[in-house]
Amino acid sequence: MESHGKPSPKPYPYELLVEHAFALDRLDVEFRWGHYGIRMLKLHHTSFAPGKIVSFHKHSDFEFHYIPRGKGKVILGDVSYALQEGMLYLTGPNLLHYQEADTEEAMDELCLHIDIVKLDCGESQDGPAPAGMGAEDGADPESEWGSKWETAEAEACIQRLRTMPPRPAMDQYRAMECFLTAYRAWSENQPGLFTVIKHSIIQILLRTTRAYTSGPQPDIPSRDMKHYRHKLAVQFIKDNYMEPLTLEIVAERVQISPRQLQRIFRDHTGGTFSEYIEHVRLTHICNELSLSDQTIDQIAYKNGFSSANYLHYVFKRKFGSTPMKYRVEHQAPTFVEDKLELSDK
């Protein structure tokens, strides 16, 4: 027998937030985004009973409002707007506003309240450059590791927030889902909770401003592909110089033709691909001749040479000396002393 009762209400996706409405408000979350400091004052779910009124008031901060369920109205300045499920609006600093739930239907709201502070532009966002990246790479503290791009995106977003029109819009880019992401991270005690909340807030800002404008985004600079491929090839050679590398093998790794790779090495080093590999191998060999008691044969094979005779030929052509003579002239004094001590025992 068919049931003609009312259909079951669809599950409320933000039930987790209802159960722990103000859990995240207890967390002291603040972070840097570009040249701005973001301090979270509130990130919670609240419910307005039918007919509930929040009388006119204003904030010195930014408050973001999202309607996941129900309906009502908001007055922004002196203009009244109807609210319904799926809408959002921003009450920026000093905007007088009034909120009211429908007289017959409750209205739920997700609220993000943040303080945005302009920071000293002279401060380095990411601190000192990571190991292996320095002035020789053309790096500077402001542009290192993508902070230049993040700064531009943060600046564009904050400026849009400051100029957003005081009217509701549809949450077409699903900013509300970011509340759930943050709450789940807290509820599940996920590793990196602070980072999840930070990224959730940033996504809320980005998705909200996108709902009001489709203006130009800051361009992420394109790579200098020749320089990029040269760096990839150089790193691969440094990591694998002891193997029988060929121009074809390395070209395949950086996804260009052998002819292109040869041209890139000429442009960046003034020499050939083979000359660069030879330079890397000989650098390691010279170091081992000074610090190691391995035989010339062992050192040759270990560093990618097919034989000691071939190493002898290349070494003499490069340095005007044989590997053995180089070892005698450059062996570290402490290493020689250690050998003498061992022989005396």
Beta strands, then each sheet from edge to edge (+ up, - down):
strand 1: 30-33
strand 2: 36-48
strand 3: 53-57
strand 4: 62-76
strand 5: 79-84
strand 6: 87-91
strand 7: 97-101
strand 8: 107-118
strand 9: 169-170
sheet 1: 1+ 2- 8+ 4- 5+
sheet 2: 1+ 2- 8+ 4- 6+ 9-
sheet 3: 1+ 2- 8+ 4- 7+ 3-
end
